Amino acid sequence: MPQLTRKQINRQDFVDNEIFELIQRLVPTAKLKWDIEMIANVRDSIFSVVSSKVRKLSERNFYP
């Protein structure tokens, strides 16, 4: 399996951080810890909805 580039890693970090911040803003009373499984579930759902509306959005571009 090829290694990710620094740009790809930065993109993954950006997406994961934005999703976690969104969850925290949506549920400010919850004291949530970083949970990559929860973040991944939300990320997959977002990609599924957005990719059905945005032509040529690949999973690799969204989250390498």
CNS distance restraints for C-alpha pairs under 8 A (distance, minus, plus):
assign (resid   4 and name CA) (resid   8 and name CA) 5.85 0.50 0.50
assign (resid   4 and name CA) (resid   9 and name CA) 6.34 0.50 0.50
assign (resid   4 and name CA) (resid  64 and name CA) 7.87 0.50 0.50
assign (resid   5 and name CA) (resid   9 and name CA) 6.29 0.50 0.50
assign (resid   6 and name CA) (resid  10 and name CA) 6.09 0.50 0.50
assign (resid   7 and name CA) (resid  11 and name CA) 6.20 0.50 0.50
assign (resid   8 and name CA) (resid  12 and name CA) 6.27 0.50 0.50
assign (resid   8 and name CA) (resid  63 and name CA) 7.81 0.50 0.50
assign (resid   8 and name CA) (resid  64 and name CA) 5.72 0.50 0.50
assign (resid   9 and name CA) (resid  13 and name CA) 6.19 0.50 0.50
assign (resid   9 and name CA) (resid  64 and name CA) 7.72 0.50 0.50
assign (resid  10 and name CA) (resid  14 and name CA) 6.06 0.50 0.50
assign (resid  11 and name CA) (resid  15 and name CA) 6.18 0.50 0.50
assign (resid  11 and name CA) (resid  63 and name CA) 6.76 0.50 0.50
assign (resid  11 and name CA) (resid  64 and name CA) 7.36 0.50 0.50
assign (resid  12 and name CA) (resid  16 and name CA) 6.10 0.50 0.50
assign (resid  12 and name CA) (resid  63 and name CA) 5.70 0.50 0.50
assign (resid  12 and name CA) (resid  64 and name CA) 6.67 0.50 0.50
assign (resid  13 and name CA) (resid  17 and name CA) 5.96 0.50 0.50
assign (resid  14 and name CA) (resid  18 and name CA) 6.06 0.50 0.50
assign (resid  15 and name CA) (resid  19 and name CA) 6.18 0.50 0.50
assign (resid  15 and name CA) (resid  43 and name CA) 7.93 0.50 0.50
assign (resid  15 and name CA) (resid  63 and name CA) 7.26 0.50 0.50
assign (resid  16 and name CA) (resid  20 and name CA) 6.20 0.50 0.50
assign (resid  16 and name CA) (resid  36 and name CA) 7.94 0.50 0.50
assign (resid  16 and name CA) (resid  39 and name CA) 6.44 0.50 0.50
assign (resid  16 and name CA) (resid  40 and name CA) 7.82 0.50 0.50
assign (resid  16 and name CA) (resid  43 and name CA) 7.62 0.50 0.50
assign (resid  17 and name CA) (resid  21 and name CA) 6.12 0.50 0.50
assign (resid  18 and name CA) (resid  22 and name CA) 6.07 0.50 0.50
assign (resid  19 and name CA) (resid  23 and name CA) 6.24 0.50 0.50
assign (resid  19 and name CA) (resid  39 and name CA) 6.42 0.50 0.50
assign (resid  19 and name CA) (resid  42 and name CA) 7.32 0.50 0.50
assign (resid  19 and name CA) (resid  43 and name CA) 7.12 0.50 0.50
assign (resid  20 and name CA) (resid  24 and name CA) 6.26 0.50 0.50
assign (resid  20 and name CA) (resid  34 and name CA) 7.35 0.50 0.50
assign (resid  20 and name CA) (resid  39 and name CA) 6.42 0.50 0.50
assign (resid  21 and name CA) (resid  25 and name CA) 6.14 0.50 0.50
assign (resid  22 and name CA) (resid  26 and name CA) 6.09 0.50 0.50
assign (resid  23 and name CA) (resid  27 and name CA) 6.10 0.50 0.50
assign (resid  24 and name CA) (resid  28 and name CA) 5.29 0.50 0.50
assign (resid  24 and name CA) (resid  30 and name CA) 7.31 0.50 0.50
assign (resid  24 and name CA) (resid  32 and name CA) 7.33 0.50 0.50
assign (resid  35 and name CA) (resid  39 and name CA) 6.27 0.50 0.50
assign (resid  36 and name CA) (resid  40 and name CA) 5.81 0.50 0.50
assign (resid  37 and name CA) (resid  41 and name CA) 6.24 0.50 0.50
assign (resid  38 and name CA) (resid  42 and name CA) 6.40 0.50 0.50
assign (resid  39 and name CA) (resid  43 and name CA) 5.97 0.50 0.50
assign (resid  40 and name CA) (resid  44 and name CA) 6.00 0.50 0.50
assign (resid  41 and name CA) (resid  45 and name CA) 6.29 0.50 0.50
assign (resid  42 and name CA) (resid  46 and name CA) 6.10 0.50 0.50
assign (resid  43 and name CA) (resid  47 and name CA) 6.12 0.50 0.50
assign (resid  44 and name CA) (resid  48 and name CA) 6.11 0.50 0.50
assign (resid  45 and name CA) (resid  49 and name CA) 6.35 0.50 0.50
assign (resid  46 and name CA) (resid  50 and name CA) 5.97 0.50 0.50
assign (resid  47 and name CA) (resid  51 and name CA) 5.58 0.50 0.50
assign (resid  47 and name CA) (resid  59 and name CA) 7.30 0.50 0.50
assign (resid  47 and name CA) (resid  62 and name CA) 7.35 0.50 0.50
assign (resid  48 and name CA) (resid  52 and name CA) 6.39 0.50 0.50
assign (resid  49 and name CA) (resid  53 and name CA) 6.89 0.50 0.50
assign (resid  50 and name CA) (resid  54 and name CA) 5.99 0.50 0.50
assign (resid  51 and name CA) (resid  55 and name CA) 6.85 0.50 0.50
assign (resid  51 and name CA) (resid  56 and name CA) 7.73 0.50 0.50
assign (resid  51 and name CA) (resid  57 and name CA) 5.59 0.50 0.50
assign (resid  51 and name CA) (resid  58 and name CA) 7.28 0.50 0.50
assign (resid  57 and name CA) (resid  61 and name CA) 6.60 0.50 0.50
assign (resid  57 and name CA) (resid  62 and name CA) 7.00 0.50 0.50
assign (resid  58 and name CA) (resid  62 and name CA) 6.31 0.50 0.50
assign (resid  59 and name CA) (resid  63 and name CA) 5.72 0.50 0.50
assign (resid  59 and name CA) (resid  64 and name CA) 6.76 0.50 0.50
assign (resid  60 and name CA) (resid  64 and name CA) 4.24 0.50 0.50
